[in-house]
Amino acid sequence: MQDYKEIDRLRKDTVAVNSLAKRLLVIPNHDWTDWELDFLEHMGRQRLRDPITTRQCEKLIELRDDSDYHSSVTDFNVLSLIQNCWIARDDLNRDEDRKFIEDLKASGVSALRRRQLGKLLVCARELGVVEKYIAIEA
């Protein structure tokens, strides 16, 4: 849940909006969609005179939060989730998910961005590594 005081403060501070967008654009190994790249480039190069909309600010903060790394989620360690999913990877229904788990294991990562974490949790639920009632929200 986003903090609307933060959203209101940021949306009125055009210098902070430009700065945040530029910082997000230079993150190495980002996984932004084309739309997100266009949005960040627009926010980063625009000389905004008026505050951006609340929805634009919500999206900017969402992208900022998506760029953060997490080493655990709902008391589960990312490294152990990867290991347990890797052991049972042949039981996954989709080849893309199997490759995703194999790539994570091969990379040796111990922290993931929120999108990757969500995908890992979906795989973990499918494999029974985590219970079905565990929220997928990372």
C-alpha positions in Angstrom: 0.0 0.0 0.0 1.4 3.3 -1.0 1.7 6.3 1.3 -0.4 9.1 -0.1 1.4 11.7 1.9 4.6 10.7 0.1 2.8 10.6 -3.2 1.4 14.1 -2.7 4.8 15.5 -1.6 6.7 13.9 -4.5 4.2 14.8 -7.2 4.6 18.5 -6.3 8.4 18.3 -6.3 9.3 18.3 -10.0 13.0 18.2 -9.3 12.6 15.1 -7.2 10.4 13.5 -9.9 13.2 14.2 -12.6 15.9 12.9 -10.3 14.0 9.7 -9.3 13.2 8.9 -12.9 16.8 9.4 -14.0 18.1 7.3 -11.2 15.7 4.4 -12.1 16.7 4.6 -15.8 20.4 3.9 -15.0 19.8 0.9 -12.8 21.9 -2.0 -14.2 20.0 -5.1 -15.3 16.6 -3.5 -15.1 13.6 -5.4 -16.4 11.5 -2.4 -17.4 8.9 -2.9 -20.1 9.0 -0.6 -23.2 6.1 1.4 -21.7 7.9 1.8 -18.4 11.1 2.9 -20.2 9.2 5.5 -22.2 7.5 6.7 -19.0 10.7 7.0 -17.1 12.5 8.8 -20.0 9.6 11.3 -20.2 9.6 12.0 -16.5 13.4 12.2 -16.5 13.8 14.7 -19.4 10.7 16.7 -18.9 11.1 20.2 -17.4 7.9 19.9 -15.5 6.4 23.2 -14.5 3.3 21.8 -12.9 3.0 18.9 -10.5 2.5 15.5 -12.1 -0.8 13.6 -11.6 -1.4 11.4 -8.6 -1.5 8.4 -10.9 1.8 9.2 -12.6 3.4 9.6 -9.1 1.9 6.3 -8.0 3.5 4.6 -11.0 6.8 6.3 -10.4 6.8 5.1 -6.8 5.7 1.6 -7.8 8.7 1.4 -10.3 11.0 2.6 -7.5 9.7 -0.1 -5.2 10.0 -2.7 -8.0 13.7 -1.9 -8.3 14.5 -2.7 -4.7 16.1 -6.1 -3.9 14.6 -8.4 -1.3 16.4 -11.3 0.4 13.3 -12.6 2.1 9.5 -12.5 1.7 6.9 -13.4 4.3 9.6 -15.0 6.5 10.9 -17.1 3.6 14.6 -16.8 2.6 15.0 -16.2 -1.1 18.0 -18.5 -1.3 16.2 -21.4 0.2 13.1 -20.8 -1.9 15.3 -21.0 -5.0 17.1 -24.1 -3.8 13.8 -25.9 -2.9 12.2 -24.9 -6.2 15.3 -26.0 -8.1 15.1 -29.5 -6.5 11.5 -29.9 -7.7 11.8 -27.9 -10.9 10.8 -30.9 -13.2 7.3 -30.8 -11.7 6.6 -27.3 -13.0 4.0 -27.1 -15.7 5.7 -24.5 -17.9 9.2 -24.8 -19.5 9.7 -21.0 -19.0 9.2 -21.4 -15.2 11.7 -24.3 -15.2 14.3 -22.2 -17.0 13.6 -19.2 -14.7 14.4 -21.4 -11.7 17.4 -23.0 -13.3 18.8 -19.5 -14.2 18.2 -18.3 -10.6 20.1 -21.3 -9.2 23.0 -20.9 -11.7 23.3 -17.2 -10.9 23.7 -17.8 -7.2 21.6 -14.7 -6.3 20.3 -14.4 -2.8 18.1 -11.3 -3.3 15.5 -10.6 -6.1 13.6 -7.6 -7.3 9.9 -7.6 -6.5 8.7 -8.9 -10.0 11.2 -11.8 -9.9 10.2 -12.5 -6.3 6.5 -12.7 -7.3 7.4 -15.2 -10.1 9.5 -17.3 -7.7 6.6 -17.4 -5.2 4.2 -18.5 -8.0 6.5 -21.4 -8.8 7.0 -22.2 -5.1 3.2 -22.4 -4.7 2.8 -24.6 -7.7 5.5 -27.0 -6.4 4.1 -27.0 -2.9 7.3 -25.4 -1.4 5.1 -22.8 0.2 1.5 -23.2 1.2 -1.4 -22.0 -1.0 -2.5 -19.5 1.5 0.8 -17.6 1.5 0.2 -14.2 -0.2 2.1 -13.7 -3.4 2.4 -9.9 -2.8 6.1 -9.3 -2.4 
